[in-house]
Every structure is written in C-alpha cells, then in structure tokens.
C-alpha cells in the first residue's frame, strides 16, 4: 500500500480515520481513594473530553497542529467519616489554547480536625461544616513568541460559604476567638499569571509550571471577611537519566488582613507536606519547599521518595524560620494510562509525631 510522503503532502493528504481527534468522549469510572482526612472514600466519576468546533475543524484540516482537549468531570463520593462530596472540576481550552479557563464547582458536607492557629496549638477538635464552592480562573495567552512554554494572564473568582454546623463545646472554636470559627463567607476576585512548559500534563519529565495569584476578599462582592492573599506555586521537573526524575515544588502564601481559619495558609494534606493532616499547621503566611525523586521499578510500576520543609508566620513575624516543620516519605506508582502516564499514587508520609497513608490518582505536584 502506498504511504503518502509527509514532506510532500503535509496537511493536504487525508489522515487515517483513527488518528483524527474525537469531537467528544465520555469515560465513567468508579472512584476509590484513601486519605487521613476522609479514610476510605468511594463513589463515581465521569469525565467528558472534547474540543470546541473551531479547534476541531482546524485539527482535522491540519493534523500537524496541536491543541489541548477540554475536560469536565462530574464526581460524587461518600467517605468512612460520613463526608459527602459533589464536585465538577473543569479545564477548557479554546482557539488553539489561546484561551484557558479552569476551576471547580462543588458542594461538600465535611468534618475536619482543628489543631489551633499559628503557635497556639490545641488538642485536636472535631468540627463539621457544609459549604458550596465556586472557583473560576479565566486566562488569555500573552507573549506568544516565547521560545519555550505558554504564558497566560487573566482574572480569578472564588466563592465559598463556610457554614460551621457543629464544634466541640469545650473547644477553642466554640469560644468565638478564632477568626471564622463559627462560619464565614468568602467572595473575592483578583488577577493571575500562569506559565506552563511541561512536556506532559500528568507526569512531566522536564519543564516548569508556575501559578501566581492575587485575590481580594471584599464585602462589595458579598464576602463577610476582608483580606488580600498573594500566592505563588511553582514546580520544576528535571530528567536525571532515563529512569530517574527529580521534581521540586516551591509554594508561598502571604495575607494582608485577617483571614478566617479555614482560608489561612495551610501545611499538611495530600499535596503539601504529606505525613501531616490537612491544615495541621495554619497561619496567615506560609512558605514550603518539597522535592520528590521518581524512578522506574518494573514496567508500569514505579516508586518515589519525597521530603518537605515548611515555615509559617503572621502579621508580627512574616515567617518564623526558627520553627520549621519537616516531613518525608516514600511511595509506589502504577501507570493506568501509558499514553498520558496517569498514575495511581500510593504514599506513606511521616512528620513529627504524625504520619499518613494516601491512595489516590495523580501526582502531588
């Protein structure tokens, strides 16, 4: 059979039918994961992957073009801790990735442990909360002549009505001394920059991704609290050899004003400082450095070792380097999808008088 010469045909020759991008696909999946905050969780999720008609027409006309597909996921889960989660995360790409919109719409009926604020630590207190959440980031690509990566600038919006439904009667939250301890409503807007030069979305081996944000919580938009938040979240990926990847993550969060306890800068959880409960440490400001060494074991099986160091601060002391927090651990990876290198993640982390087991999908950073 004659195969057209790409140098001659380029986009003029018809592409094989199975190589053309699909207009729409739907993937339903059972949902099972484990974290210290939820214990075992189970539910269902369905992910729709699609491209807008304008991009699809261009890609089918010229298969040498590149454009990321859009995704919307609908998920629902129930946990051993009797928590209920409904969520719809989304990321939309339009006009050959010129426009990028991502975010989440969800409703959560949750329970958490509270360990105090800043240097005022307390024995853990259980509290319950219901909250709807809306987060939207709308970006447009700028500086298209950059030699590497894509740079976006845009606006952000956040809404979260944090309705505390129960607290321990003799606990610190019940006293009303903790900002937002009896509930708060966030409604704020701001600006953002996003840069991405990763070679892969789910398991990069090289490149950088950076997210820099400013968000203002104001009564003009319906917020019951007023503060400004400045954040920077940067990850870099470095191939050491064909079986070894070094990853670094740098995170900083600074607050002007008084944030409620649920919106403070947090350390601990599945993504930042594994080995500590989510929000085990919280204050107005935080800075974190974490690293992970990823390596192949056998075929679809891989492994990681990781470590993290973080510090916190407040209005009086921006950061307290004399009171660092440390965590470390190791884990296994199993590749579900070789094309996208999407992994099942199994980690065990250790902190000071603390530890945690994590079973979920996707990398920490």
N, C-alpha and C positions, 0 to 999 in steps of 0.2 A: 504494500500500500504506500502511496506517495505521501510524504510528510512535508507540508509547506515549509519553506525556509523562513525563519523568523526575521532574518535581516532584510529579506525582500518584502514579506507580507506585512510584518508589524501588526497593526490593528486592522488591516484590510481583510485578512483571511479569517474566516469564521472559526471561533473557538469551539472545542468539543463541548457538547451539551453539559457533561458532568463537571466541567471546570468553571462554568458561569456561576456568578454569585446568586444565591437564592433571594427571592423577594422577602420571604417570611419563613421562619421555622419556630416550632414550639416544643420545648423539652420539659415534660413533667418529671419530677424527681421526689423520692421520699427524702425526708430531712431528719438526720440524726446527728447530734453533737453533744459534747460534754465540756462544761467549764465550771470552775469553782463557784461562780455566781448563780448558775442555773442547776447544777448537777446534770443528770441526763435530760436531754430535750429531744422531742420528736414531733414531726409534723409533715407538711407537704410544701413543695415549692414548684413553680412553673416559670420558666424563663423564655420569653419571646425575643428572638433575634431577627432583626430586619434592617433594611436600608430604605431611605426615602426615595421616591420615584426618580427625582432628579439625579441622585447619585447612581442609582441602579441603571438608568439609561446610559449614563456615561461609561460605567464599568463594562456593560455588555457591548458597548461600541468599541471600547479600547481596553483590552484585558491587561495592558501594561500599567494602567492607573492603579493607585492604592487609595483605599478609603475604609476606615474602620466601621464595622457594623454597630448599629444601636442595639441596646438591650434594656428590657424591662422585666423585672422579676416580681412575682406575687408569691408571698410566703406567709405561712401561719404555723405556729409552734406552741406546744404546751410542755412545761418542764416538771421535773420531780419536785421542785419547790413551789408548784402550783402557780407558776407565772404564765401569762398568756401574751403572745406576741403576734401582731399583724403588721406586715411591712411591705412596702413597694419601693425598692431601690431602682434607680434608673440612670442610664447614661445614653445621651443622644448625640449623634454626630451628623452634621448636615453640610452640604456643599463642599465635598472633599475635605472634611474635617475643619472647614473654616469656622464653623460654629460648634460649640461643645457645651452641652447642658447636662449637669448631673445633680443627684440629690436623693432624697428619700421622703416618702410619706408613710406614716405608720401610727399605730396605736398600741400602747403597752400597759399591761396590768402586772406590776412587778413588785418584788420585795428585795431589799438590799440590807447589807450590814453597814453601819456607820461607825467609824473609828475615831472621830474627832476631826478638828480642823487645825492645820498648822502644827505648832508644837504642843497644842492642848489635845493630848490623846486620851481616849476613854475606852473602857471595855466595850466590846462590840455591842451595838444596839440594833435590833431588827426594826425596820420600818417598812411600810407598804405605800405604794404610790401608783396612781393612774396618770398617764399623760399621752395626749396626741402630740405628734412631732411632724414638722414640715421643715425640710432643708432643701434649698434650691441654689445652685451656682450656675450662672449663665455667662459663658465666656465667648470672646471672639479672638481668633488668631491675629497676632500682630507680628511684625518683623518677619515676614515670610521668607526673607533672603538669608536667614540664619543658616550657616553651613551644616549644623547638626541640631536635631531636635525641633520641637514646636513650642512656641511661646504664646500664651493666651492671657488676656486681661478681661475683667468683667466685674459683675456685681453678685452679691450674695444676699440671701434672706434666710432667717431662722425664726421658727416659732415653736414654742414648747410650753404647754400649760401643765405645770408640775403640781398635781393635786395629791398632797400627802394625806393618806386616808387613815393611817394608824402609826403610832410611835410607842415606845416603851414608857409607861407612866413615870418612872423614876429616872429616865434618861436625860441626856443633855438636850436632845432635840425638843423634848416636851417643855423645857423651860422658856423657849422662845428667844434664847440668847444667840442662837446660831442663825446667821442671815439665811432666810428662805426655809428655815427649819419646819415651818408649818405650811409651806407651799409658796409658789411664785409662778409668774407667767413671763416668759421671755418672748420678745418680739423685736427683732433687730435686723438692720441692713448694713451692708458695708461693701468693701472692694476686695479684689483678689487678683493675684498673679499665679499662673500655673505653667510650669515648664516640664517637658517630657522628652527624653531622648533614649528611653529604654528600647532594647531590641525585642522584648516580649512583654506582654502585659502581666501574665500571671507568675512567671518565673524568669525574671531578667538575668542575663549573664553579663551585661555591660550597660552603661548609661546612667542617667540621673533623672529623678523625678522630684520636683520641688513645688510646694503649695504654700504660698504666703498670703495671709489674710488679715484684714481689719474689719471688725464688726462692732457696731454701736447699738446697744440696747437702750431704747428711749420710750418714754410714755407717749410720744407722738404717734408711735406705731402700735400702742396698746400694751407695752411692757409695764409690769409693776415694779421693776427694778431698773436702775440706771448705771451702766458701766461700759467701758470700752475694752475690747480684747484684741491683742496683737499676737498672731501665731506664725510660726514658720516650721514646716515639716519637710525635711529633705532626706532622701535616700539615694545612696550610690551603690553601684554594682560593679565588681571587678573580677574578671576571669583570671585565676592564678595558673591553672592548666586545664586540660580538657575534662578533668574530673573534679575540679575544686573551684568554688566561687566564694569570694569574700563580699559581704554586704554590710553597709554602715547606715545607721539612721540617726539623724540629729533632729531634736524637737525642742522648741522653746515656746512658752506661752506666758504673756505678761498682761496684767489687768490694771486699768486706771479706773478707780472707783471700787465699790464693794460688790462683788459677785455673790449670788446665793450659793449655798454649799454644793448644790447639785450642778452648778455651772462653773465651779472653780477649776483650776488647773490640776489634773489628776495624774497620779502614777499608780500602776498596777492594772492587771487585766490581760486580755488575750493578745493585745498588740503592743502595749507599752509596759515593760518590766514584768514579764511573765514570772510567776512564782509568788506574786502578791495579789490579793483580792482586788478587783477593780475599785479604785477610789480608796484603797488602804491608806494612801497619803494624798492629802489635798490641801491646797493653799491658793493664794491669789496668783502666784507666779510659779513656774516650774521650768527646768531645763533637763534634758535627758540625752544621753549618748548610749546607743546599743549597737551591738555587732553580732553577726551570725556567719559561721563558716559552714557552707553547704557542700556536700560531697556525695558521689555515687557509691552505692554498695553493690547492687546486682540488678541489672535490667531496670525494671520500673521502681525499684526500691532505693531510697537514698536516706541520708542522715544529716543532722545538723548539730552543732554545739553553739551556744549563744551566751552572751553576757550583757549586762546593762548597769549603768551608774546614773543616778539622778539626784538633783537637789531642788529644794523649794524655797520660797520667800514670800514676803508680804510688803505692805506699804512702807514699813520702817526699815526692813532689810530686804533689798530687792531679791537677792539669792543668798542662801546660807551654805557656803562651801564647806564649813566646818561640821555640817550634819548631813553627810551623803547617805544615800540608800543604794544598796547593791543587790543584784540578782544574777543568777546563772542557771544553766540547764542544758538539756540535750533532747533530741527528738528524732523521729523517723518520718519519712515521706513516702507515699505511694502515689504514683502518677496515674490519675484516672484517664486523662486525655493526653496522648503523646503529642498531638499536633499543637495544642496550646500550652502543654506542660502544666495542666491544672492538677494540683496535688491534694490528697488527704493529708492533713497535718496532725501529728500526734506528738505532743511536747510534755515534758515534765520540768517545771521550774522551781528553783529554790531561792528564798530570801532569808532575811534574819528572822528566825523562829516562824517561818512561813514556807509553804510550798503549794503547788497547784498542778493539776493534770488538765490537759487541753486536748480535745479531739474535735477538729473542725475542718473546713475546706478552705484552701488558700493560705498564702504566707502571711506572717505577722506584718511584714513591710517589704 
